[in-house]
Amino acid sequence: MTQSDKFARLSDLAEQGDNLKAIRHHLHAHPELSFEEEKTAAFVAEKLEAWGYEVTRNVGGHGVVGRLQHGNGKRSLAIRADMDALPIHEDTGLPYASQFAGKMHACGHDGHTTMLLGAAEYLGRTKNFNGTVNLVFQPAEEAGQVSGAQAMIADGLFERFPCDAIFGLHNHPGAPEGSFLMRSGPLMASSDTVIIKVVGKGGHASRPHLTVDPVMAASSLVMALQTVVARNIDPTETAVITVGSIHGGEASNVIPQDVTLALSVRSFSPAVRDRLEHRIRELATGHVTAYGATAEIDYQRGYPVVVNAEKETVFATEVVNELVGEANVSVCPLIPGSEDFAYFLEHKPGCFLRLGNGVNSAILHNPKYDFADENLTVGAALWARIAERYLAAD
């Protein structure tokens, strides 16, 4: 028997295809938002219990962990899938479209959950490993500031379910179904939100000399902020500052008292992240002061950088090469989006993969997005093979 034949192959999961599709369509039709995943969690837990897993519910909210130990191996690993949906009104017209207005699986978490359930069934049936598998079904990935990953960690995830490494993935619209994108080191950006309130002195539009115009100061600040990346960050580094919102005033003949800017700030290294915060604070304060205004700054640090460990990424790349062939594996570009799997990687070495969702797939968080069913057996086989290879008997 060759190395390739010892562990789960695509053909081994093929017979699960219809069942996995039915599971995914059920989850897609019944989306639940962050912190509301009660029925999804119960559905997952019941499946795992039926397949012989030791199941722990309500980990960090609606989180579910399925634990399966086999043999006398001392090694353990964790594999994570996210479960929550988004507050988006679906516009796909699919027969299994969301049954709840304003709620939709527009990021593919229904597919992520289904793939890990497929691996769970296979591993529970075949038990071709020696050690402990922890399957982590996480709530509230889309939550932002206080996410499901943080909540599960705070609830003792790694103390209650020890693991030597952790793996996860996200689908990737624009790449062919069944293909993988891999990258060691920084992969996805940190994401910070900054609220800057520019406070001036309001008054009548016909007498601007008697006011301190915060609209003028804030408008100038929007342009000045674009110099931070251009002139304060090493050109070989990557960073983004986007002013996504500006609000001030209600009437054309009134100079308002204040204007509020909302910024999204992205970077791929802790040092650059710190530099961005320092310069944004410094520039915002100094710039509006020159107009006679003041700046009130609320700097909110969000998800950190997703940093893949080299050893685990090399291992995962070997597995996907064996599973789908090297021609279907490529280097992933840096992704300026963010992902709370980063918190797990701050505690344990691991790898976050990207799985192609189709060249013509709608983008993530779009009302017409749908997860590619062709990926269900691919993802299930991946997780089964990752577990078998990582926990292979000597």
Secondary structure, DSSP 8 states (H G I E B T S, - for coil): --HHHHS--HHHHGGGHHHHHHHHHHHHHS--BTT--HHHHHHHHHHHHHTT-EEEEEETTTEEEEEEEETT---EEEEEEE--BBS-------TT--SSTT-B--SSHHHHHHHHHHHHHHHHHH---SEEEEEEEE--GGG-SS-HHHHHHHTTHHHHS--SEEEEEEEETTS-TT-EEE-SEEEE-EEEEEEEEEE-B-EETT-GGGSB-HHHHHHHHHHHHHHHHHHHS-TTS-EEEEEEEEE--S-TTEE-SEEEEEEEEEESSHHHHHHHHHHHHHHHHHHHHTTT-EEEEEEEE----EEE-HHHHHHHHHHHHHHH-GGGEEE---B-S--THHHHHHHS-EEEEEEE--TT---TT-TT----GGGHHHHHHHHHHHHHHHT---
